[in-house]
Amino acid sequence: MAQPASGPAKGPCIAPPTAAVTAVHPVDEKLKPSRLVPAALQHIAAMYAGVVTPPLIIGQAVGLDAAGMTRLIAASLLIAGVATLLQTLGAGRFAGNRLPFVNAASSAGIAPMLAIAETSAPGRQLPAIYGAVIVAGAFCLAVGPFFGRMLRFFPPLVTGVVITLIGVTLMPVPVGWAQGGDETAGDFGAMKYLALAGFTLVVILLIQRFGRGFVKQTALLAGMFAGTLAAVPFGLADFSALGSAPVAALPTPFAFGAPEFQPAAILSLCIVMLVLMTESSAGMLALGEICERRTDGATLTRGLRTDGIATLLGPVFGGFPTSAFAQNVGVVSLTKVRSRYVVAAAGGALLVLGAFPVLGAVVSLVPMPVLGGAGIVLFGSIAVSGIRTLAEAGLDDSSNIILVAVALGAGIIPLAAPGFYAGFPSWAQTVLGSGISAGALVAVLLNLFFHHLGTHSRHAVALKSS
């Protein structure tokens, strides 16, 4: 039956395309609405709290009013929707990994952006932040095609330190929220605020303990909803600003001012961008295994290019550094629903939410103590993710132990002693004043020192973890 590669052999070759049409890969499967909608809702529930966290924290830090907070949240939702749609559906061979992959504003950039805000003049904090984010996005686009060769400098040993520091250094934020949010207020830290935060936390814990499936996935949102309802009888929830929010409107370009480009701020966020690219790369590799569709170099490049595009263009409308959402990779693994169109539907829902600022206003009106109770879970979970990564990074090696110890110490200095770098130049305060960027920088340098400079096969564990 064998035939030469020409002539009559062309006939039998027609059959495979027909077979390919009938055997659709699970990633490319288009589900019926009865299956697609519930699966998409699970992804929205898993990501929503994380999407609105950066604008909530940054908006509070720079003193935005209710209208400004509404615009910032709407922009974050809009950019997350666009980035997720681009990632899942793709744009030819240029962008999009075409996996069930969620892209949105990452919590990793919060601490460096807070450091930028603290060193910038009032009214110029957001322009300085957005200028740095734009350059970080361009930096991602420039190094993305070559990033695969750089991954060995960002092994789990390094990324584990950074992820742990993200959760640890951000913990003062929800603690301040739980006390009322306004440190200048006379009743800051009052028992009524702490009780409300504690109630929210207990609701989340109960749902996590006794909930199942979709209910368990919505624990954070359900806890915030219950906490807000509990706040109403005590006058701790103010819904007056809801009536002034526009029902439908698109974000205005540069609504918070033209971007300003400060070298120290740019350096800080470019360091964080490298960490975000590592996180995205790890997520794509893991998702490729889960979906049984291997992530090759071209897929990795297209995925990182999507991160860069969203990070570069996001600040035009009020967005922040964009990266992968690891919790949604977990949703895919848990539900076994691997269709990228499910996540695309979730991205479309975020896009719609961003186009209706009144929905963003609902989130901004959640009382601070309620956000504090939920934030303790959210940021604590980030720290746990970092600890899990470190546990798999070969901590039985003494060099690795020293590396993690020093990097974590460097990252915790700004938290333990906020005035430690007060005598340093302003550019150094911006870079080192963020525990995340300081810890990441030290971890990368020590990884080079212990495992790359003048060594070849000395640390098998570290090379394996790379």
Secondary structure as a PSIPRED ss2 file (coil, helix, strand):
# PSIPRED VFORMAT (PSIPRED V4.0)

   1 M C   1.000  0.000  0.000
   2 A C   1.000  0.000  0.000
   3 Q C   1.000  0.000  0.000
   4 P C   1.000  0.000  0.000
   5 A C   1.000  0.000  0.000
   6 S C   1.000  0.000  0.000
   7 G H   0.000  1.000  0.000
   8 P H   0.000  1.000  0.000
   9 A H   0.000  1.000  0.000
  10 K H   0.000  1.000  0.000
  11 G C   1.000  0.000  0.000
  12 P H   0.000  1.000  0.000
  13 C H   0.000  1.000  0.000
  14 I H   0.000  1.000  0.000
  15 A H   0.000  1.000  0.000
  16 P H   0.000  1.000  0.000
  17 P H   0.000  1.000  0.000
  18 T H   0.000  1.000  0.000
  19 A H   0.000  1.000  0.000
  20 A H   0.000  1.000  0.000
  21 V H   0.000  1.000  0.000
  22 T H   0.000  1.000  0.000
  23 A C   1.000  0.000  0.000
  24 V C   1.000  0.000  0.000
  25 H C   1.000  0.000  0.000
  26 P H   0.000  1.000  0.000
  27 V H   0.000  1.000  0.000
  28 D H   0.000  1.000  0.000
  29 E C   1.000  0.000  0.000
  30 K C   1.000  0.000  0.000
  31 L C   1.000  0.000  0.000
  32 K C   1.000  0.000  0.000
  33 P H   0.000  1.000  0.000
  34 S H   0.000  1.000  0.000
  35 R H   0.000  1.000  0.000
  36 L H   0.000  1.000  0.000
  37 V H   0.000  1.000  0.000
  38 P H   0.000  1.000  0.000
  39 A H   0.000  1.000  0.000
  40 A H   0.000  1.000  0.000
  41 L H   0.000  1.000  0.000
  42 Q H   0.000  1.000  0.000
  43 H H   0.000  1.000  0.000
  44 I H   0.000  1.000  0.000
  45 A H   0.000  1.000  0.000
  46 A H   0.000  1.000  0.000
  47 M H   0.000  1.000  0.000
  48 Y H   0.000  1.000  0.000
  49 A H   0.000  1.000  0.000
  50 G H   0.000  1.000  0.000
  51 V H   0.000  1.000  0.000
  52 V H   0.000  1.000  0.000
  53 T H   0.000  1.000  0.000
  54 P H   0.000  1.000  0.000
  55 P H   0.000  1.000  0.000
  56 L H   0.000  1.000  0.000
  57 I H   0.000  1.000  0.000
  58 I H   0.000  1.000  0.000
  59 G H   0.000  1.000  0.000
  60 Q H   0.000  1.000  0.000
  61 A H   0.000  1.000  0.000
  62 V C   1.000  0.000  0.000
  63 G C   1.000  0.000  0.000
  64 L C   1.000  0.000  0.000
  65 D C   1.000  0.000  0.000
  66 A H   0.000  1.000  0.000
  67 A H   0.000  1.000  0.000
  68 G H   0.000  1.000  0.000
  69 M H   0.000  1.000  0.000
  70 T H   0.000  1.000  0.000
  71 R H   0.000  1.000  0.000
  72 L H   0.000  1.000  0.000
  73 I H   0.000  1.000  0.000
  74 A H   0.000  1.000  0.000
  75 A H   0.000  1.000  0.000
  76 S H   0.000  1.000  0.000
  77 L H   0.000  1.000  0.000
  78 L H   0.000  1.000  0.000
  79 I H   0.000  1.000  0.000
  80 A H   0.000  1.000  0.000
  81 G H   0.000  1.000  0.000
  82 V H   0.000  1.000  0.000
  83 A H   0.000  1.000  0.000
  84 T H   0.000  1.000  0.000
  85 L H   0.000  1.000  0.000
  86 L H   0.000  1.000  0.000
  87 Q H   0.000  1.000  0.000
  88 T H   0.000  1.000  0.000
  89 L H   0.000  1.000  0.000
  90 G C   1.000  0.000  0.000
  91 A E   0.000  0.000  1.000
  92 G C   1.000  0.000  0.000
  93 R C   1.000  0.000  0.000
  94 F C   1.000  0.000  0.000
  95 A E   0.000  0.000  1.000
  96 G C   1.000  0.000  0.000
  97 N C   1.000  0.000  0.000
  98 R C   1.000  0.000  0.000
  99 L C   1.000  0.000  0.000
 100 P C   1.000  0.000  0.000
 101 F C   1.000  0.000  0.000
 102 V C   1.000  0.000  0.000
 103 N E   0.000  0.000  1.000
 104 A E   0.000  0.000  1.000
 105 A E   0.000  0.000  1.000
 106 S C   1.000  0.000  0.000
 107 S H   0.000  1.000  0.000
 108 A H   0.000  1.000  0.000
 109 G H   0.000  1.000  0.000
 110 I H   0.000  1.000  0.000
 111 A H   0.000  1.000  0.000
 112 P H   0.000  1.000  0.000
 113 M H   0.000  1.000  0.000
 114 L H   0.000  1.000  0.000
 115 A H   0.000  1.000  0.000
 116 I H   0.000  1.000  0.000
 117 A H   0.000  1.000  0.000
 118 E H   0.000  1.000  0.000
 119 T C   1.000  0.000  0.000
 120 S C   1.000  0.000  0.000
 121 A C   1.000  0.000  0.000
 122 P C   1.000  0.000  0.000
 123 G C   1.000  0.000  0.000
 124 R C   1.000  0.000  0.000
 125 Q H   0.000  1.000  0.000
 126 L H   0.000  1.000  0.000
 127 P H   0.000  1.000  0.000
 128 A H   0.000  1.000  0.000
 129 I H   0.000  1.000  0.000
 130 Y H   0.000  1.000  0.000
 131 G H   0.000  1.000  0.000
 132 A H   0.000  1.000  0.000
 133 V H   0.000  1.000  0.000
 134 I H   0.000  1.000  0.000
 135 V H   0.000  1.000  0.000
 136 A H   0.000  1.000  0.000
 137 G H   0.000  1.000  0.000
 138 A H   0.000  1.000  0.000
 139 F H   0.000  1.000  0.000
 140 C H   0.000  1.000  0.000
 141 L H   0.000  1.000  0.000
 142 A H   0.000  1.000  0.000
 143 V H   0.000  1.000  0.000
 144 G H   0.000  1.000  0.000
 145 P H   0.000  1.000  0.000
 146 F H   0.000  1.000  0.000
 147 F H   0.000  1.000  0.000
 148 G H   0.000  1.000  0.000
 149 R H   0.000  1.000  0.000
 150 M H   0.000  1.000  0.000
 151 L H   0.000  1.000  0.000
 152 R H   0.000  1.000  0.000
 153 F H   0.000  1.000  0.000
 154 F C   1.000  0.000  0.000
 155 P C   1.000  0.000  0.000
 156 P H   0.000  1.000  0.000
 157 L H   0.000  1.000  0.000
 158 V H   0.000  1.000  0.000
 159 T H   0.000  1.000  0.000
 160 G H   0.000  1.000  0.000
 161 V H   0.000  1.000  0.000
 162 V H   0.000  1.000  0.000
 163 I H   0.000  1.000  0.000
 164 T H   0.000  1.000  0.000
 165 L H   0.000  1.000  0.000
 166 I H   0.000  1.000  0.000
 167 G H   0.000  1.000  0.000
 168 V H   0.000  1.000  0.000
 169 T H   0.000  1.000  0.000
 170 L H   0.000  1.000  0.000
 171 M C   1.000  0.000  0.000
 172 P H   0.000  1.000  0.000
 173 V H   0.000  1.000  0.000
 174 P H   0.000  1.000  0.000
 175 V H   0.000  1.000  0.000
 176 G H   0.000  1.000  0.000
 177 W H   0.000  1.000  0.000
 178 A H   0.000  1.000  0.000
 179 Q C   1.000  0.000  0.000
 180 G C   1.000  0.000  0.000
 181 G C   1.000  0.000  0.000
 182 D C   1.000  0.000  0.000
 183 E C   1.000  0.000  0.000
 184 T C   1.000  0.000  0.000
 185 A C   1.000  0.000  0.000
 186 G C   1.000  0.000  0.000
 187 D C   1.000  0.000  0.000
 188 F C   1.000  0.000  0.000
 189 G C   1.000  0.000  0.000
 190 A C   1.000  0.000  0.000
 191 M H   0.000  1.000  0.000
 192 K H   0.000  1.000  0.000
 193 Y H   0.000  1.000  0.000
 194 L H   0.000  1.000  0.000
 195 A H   0.000  1.000  0.000
 196 L H   0.000  1.000  0.000
 197 A H   0.000  1.000  0.000
 198 G H   0.000  1.000  0.000
 199 F H   0.000  1.000  0.000
 200 T H   0.000  1.000  0.000
 201 L H   0.000  1.000  0.000
 202 V H   0.000  1.000  0.000
 203 V H   0.000  1.000  0.000
 204 I H   0.000  1.000  0.000
 205 L H   0.000  1.000  0.000
 206 L H   0.000  1.000  0.000
 207 I H   0.000  1.000  0.000
 208 Q H   0.000  1.000  0.000
 209 R H   0.000  1.000  0.000
 210 F H   0.000  1.000  0.000
 211 G C   1.000  0.000  0.000
 212 R C   1.000  0.000  0.000
 213 G H   0.000  1.000  0.000
 214 F H   0.000  1.000  0.000
 215 V H   0.000  1.000  0.000
 216 K H   0.000  1.000  0.000
 217 Q H   0.000  1.000  0.000
 218 T C   1.000  0.000  0.000
 219 A H   0.000  1.000  0.000
 220 L H   0.000  1.000  0.000
 221 L H   0.000  1.000  0.000
 222 A H   0.000  1.000  0.000
 223 G H   0.000  1.000  0.000
 224 M H   0.000  1.000  0.000
 225 F H   0.000  1.000  0.000
 226 A H   0.000  1.000  0.000
 227 G H   0.000  1.000  0.000
 228 T H   0.000  1.000  0.000
 229 L H   0.000  1.000  0.000
 230 A H   0.000  1.000  0.000
 231 A H   0.000  1.000  0.000
 232 V H   0.000  1.000  0.000
 233 P H   0.000  1.000  0.000
 234 F H   0.000  1.000  0.000
 235 G C   1.000  0.000  0.000
 236 L C   1.000  0.000  0.000
 237 A C   1.000  0.000  0.000
 238 D C   1.000  0.000  0.000
 239 F C   1.000  0.000  0.000
 240 S H   0.000  1.000  0.000
 241 A H   0.000  1.000  0.000
 242 L H   0.000  1.000  0.000
 243 G H   0.000  1.000  0.000
 244 S H   0.000  1.000  0.000
 245 A C   1.000  0.000  0.000
 246 P C   1.000  0.000  0.000
 247 V C   1.000  0.000  0.000
 248 A C   1.000  0.000  0.000
 249 A C   1.000  0.000  0.000
 250 L C   1.000  0.000  0.000
 251 P C   1.000  0.000  0.000
 252 T C   1.000  0.000  0.000
 253 P C   1.000  0.000  0.000
 254 F C   1.000  0.000  0.000
 255 A C   1.000  0.000  0.000
 256 F C   1.000  0.000  0.000
 257 G C   1.000  0.000  0.000
 258 A C   1.000  0.000  0.000
 259 P C   1.000  0.000  0.000
 260 E C   1.000  0.000  0.000
 261 F C   1.000  0.000  0.000
 262 Q C   1.000  0.000  0.000
 263 P H   0.000  1.000  0.000
 264 A H   0.000  1.000  0.000
 265 A H   0.000  1.000  0.000
 266 I H   0.000  1.000  0.000
 267 L H   0.000  1.000  0.000
 268 S H   0.000  1.000  0.000
 269 L H   0.000  1.000  0.000
 270 C H   0.000  1.000  0.000
 271 I H   0.000  1.000  0.000
 272 V H   0.000  1.000  0.000
 273 M H   0.000  1.000  0.000
 274 L H   0.000  1.000  0.000
 275 V H   0.000  1.000  0.000
 276 L H   0.000  1.000  0.000
 277 M H   0.000  1.000  0.000
 278 T H   0.000  1.000  0.000
 279 E H   0.000  1.000  0.000
 280 S H   0.000  1.000  0.000
 281 S H   0.000  1.000  0.000
 282 A H   0.000  1.000  0.000
 283 G H   0.000  1.000  0.000
 284 M H   0.000  1.000  0.000
 285 L H   0.000  1.000  0.000
 286 A H   0.000  1.000  0.000
 287 L H   0.000  1.000  0.000
 288 G H   0.000  1.000  0.000
 289 E H   0.000  1.000  0.000
 290 I H   0.000  1.000  0.000
 291 C C   1.000  0.000  0.000
 292 E C   1.000  0.000  0.000
 293 R C   1.000  0.000  0.000
 294 R C   1.000  0.000  0.000
 295 T C   1.000  0.000  0.000
 296 D C   1.000  0.000  0.000
 297 G H   0.000  1.000  0.000
 298 A H   0.000  1.000  0.000
 299 T H   0.000  1.000  0.000
 300 L H   0.000  1.000  0.000
 301 T H   0.000  1.000  0.000
 302 R H   0.000  1.000  0.000
 303 G H   0.000  1.000  0.000
 304 L H   0.000  1.000  0.000
 305 R H   0.000  1.000  0.000
 306 T H   0.000  1.000  0.000
 307 D H   0.000  1.000  0.000
 308 G H   0.000  1.000  0.000
 309 I H   0.000  1.000  0.000
 310 A H   0.000  1.000  0.000
 311 T H   0.000  1.000  0.000
 312 L H   0.000  1.000  0.000
 313 L H   0.000  1.000  0.000
 314 G H   0.000  1.000  0.000
 315 P H   0.000  1.000  0.000
 316 V H   0.000  1.000  0.000
 317 F H   0.000  1.000  0.000
 318 G C   1.000  0.000  0.000
 319 G C   1.000  0.000  0.000
 320 F C   1.000  0.000  0.000
 321 P C   1.000  0.000  0.000
 322 T E   0.000  0.000  1.000
 323 S E   0.000  0.000  1.000
 324 A E   0.000  0.000  1.000
 325 F C   1.000  0.000  0.000
 326 A H   0.000  1.000  0.000
 327 Q H   0.000  1.000  0.000
 328 N H   0.000  1.000  0.000
 329 V H   0.000  1.000  0.000
 330 G H   0.000  1.000  0.000
 331 V H   0.000  1.000  0.000
 332 V H   0.000  1.000  0.000
 333 S H   0.000  1.000  0.000
 334 L H   0.000  1.000  0.000
 335 T H   0.000  1.000  0.000
 336 K C   1.000  0.000  0.000
 337 V C   1.000  0.000  0.000
 338 R C   1.000  0.000  0.000
 339 S C   1.000  0.000  0.000
 340 R H   0.000  1.000  0.000
 341 Y H   0.000  1.000  0.000
 342 V H   0.000  1.000  0.000
 343 V H   0.000  1.000  0.000
 344 A H   0.000  1.000  0.000
 345 A H   0.000  1.000  0.000
 346 A H   0.000  1.000  0.000
 347 G H   0.000  1.000  0.000
 348 G H   0.000  1.000  0.000
 349 A H   0.000  1.000  0.000
 350 L H   0.000  1.000  0.000
 351 L H   0.000  1.000  0.000
 352 V H   0.000  1.000  0.000
 353 L H   0.000  1.000  0.000
 354 G H   0.000  1.000  0.000
 355 A H   0.000  1.000  0.000
 356 F C   1.000  0.000  0.000
 357 P H   0.000  1.000  0.000
 358 V H   0.000  1.000  0.000
 359 L H   0.000  1.000  0.000
 360 G H   0.000  1.000  0.000
 361 A H   0.000  1.000  0.000
 362 V H   0.000  1.000  0.000
 363 V H   0.000  1.000  0.000
 364 S H   0.000  1.000  0.000
 365 L C   1.000  0.000  0.000
 366 V C   1.000  0.000  0.000
 367 P C   1.000  0.000  0.000
 368 M H   0.000  1.000  0.000
 369 P H   0.000  1.000  0.000
 370 V H   0.000  1.000  0.000
 371 L H   0.000  1.000  0.000
 372 G H   0.000  1.000  0.000
 373 G H   0.000  1.000  0.000
 374 A H   0.000  1.000  0.000
 375 G H   0.000  1.000  0.000
 376 I H   0.000  1.000  0.000
 377 V H   0.000  1.000  0.000
 378 L H   0.000  1.000  0.000
 379 F H   0.000  1.000  0.000
 380 G H   0.000  1.000  0.000
 381 S H   0.000  1.000  0.000
 382 I H   0.000  1.000  0.000
 383 A H   0.000  1.000  0.000
 384 V H   0.000  1.000  0.000
 385 S H   0.000  1.000  0.000
 386 G H   0.000  1.000  0.000
 387 I H   0.000  1.000  0.000
 388 R H   0.000  1.000  0.000
 389 T H   0.000  1.000  0.000
 390 L H   0.000  1.000  0.000
 391 A H   0.000  1.000  0.000
 392 E C   1.000  0.000  0.000
 393 A C   1.000  0.000  0.000
 394 G C   1.000  0.000  0.000
 395 L C   1.000  0.000  0.000
 396 D C   1.000  0.000  0.000
 397 D C   1.000  0.000  0.000
 398 S H   0.000  1.000  0.000
 399 S H   0.000  1.000  0.000
 400 N H   0.000  1.000  0.000
 401 I H   0.000  1.000  0.000
 402 I H   0.000  1.000  0.000
 403 L H   0.000  1.000  0.000
 404 V H   0.000  1.000  0.000
 405 A H   0.000  1.000  0.000
 406 V H   0.000  1.000  0.000
 407 A H   0.000  1.000  0.000
 408 L H   0.000  1.000  0.000
 409 G H   0.000  1.000  0.000
 410 A H   0.000  1.000  0.000
 411 G H   0.000  1.000  0.000
 412 I H   0.000  1.000  0.000
 413 I H   0.000  1.000  0.000
 414 P H   0.000  1.000  0.000
 415 L H   0.000  1.000  0.000
 416 A H   0.000  1.000  0.000
 417 A C   1.000  0.000  0.000
 418 P C   1.000  0.000  0.000
 419 G C   1.000  0.000  0.000
 420 F C   1.000  0.000  0.000
 421 Y C   1.000  0.000  0.000
 422 A C   1.000  0.000  0.000
 423 G C   1.000  0.000  0.000
 424 F C   1.000  0.000  0.000
 425 P C   1.000  0.000  0.000
 426 S H   0.000  1.000  0.000
 427 W H   0.000  1.000  0.000
 428 A H   0.000  1.000  0.000
 429 Q H   0.000  1.000  0.000
 430 T H   0.000  1.000  0.000
 431 V H   0.000  1.000  0.000
 432 L H   0.000  1.000  0.000
 433 G C   1.000  0.000  0.000
 434 S C   1.000  0.000  0.000
 435 G H   0.000  1.000  0.000
 436 I H   0.000  1.000  0.000
 437 S H   0.000  1.000  0.000
 438 A H   0.000  1.000  0.000
 439 G H   0.000  1.000  0.000
 440 A H   0.000  1.000  0.000
 441 L H   0.000  1.000  0.000
 442 V H   0.000  1.000  0.000
 443 A H   0.000  1.000  0.000
 444 V H   0.000  1.000  0.000
 445 L H   0.000  1.000  0.000
 446 L H   0.000  1.000  0.000
 447 N H   0.000  1.000  0.000
 448 L H   0.000  1.000  0.000
 449 F H   0.000  1.000  0.000
 450 F H   0.000  1.000  0.000
 451 H H   0.000  1.000  0.000
 452 H C   1.000  0.000  0.000
 453 L C   1.000  0.000  0.000
 454 G C   1.000  0.000  0.000
 455 T C   1.000  0.000  0.000
 456 H C   1.000  0.000  0.000
 457 S C   1.000  0.000  0.000
 458 R C   1.000  0.000  0.000
 459 H C   1.000  0.000  0.000
 460 A H   0.000  1.000  0.000
 461 V H   0.000  1.000  0.000
 462 A H   0.000  1.000  0.000
 463 L H   0.000  1.000  0.000
 464 K H   0.000  1.000  0.000
 465 S H   0.000  1.000  0.000
 466 S C   1.000  0.000  0.000
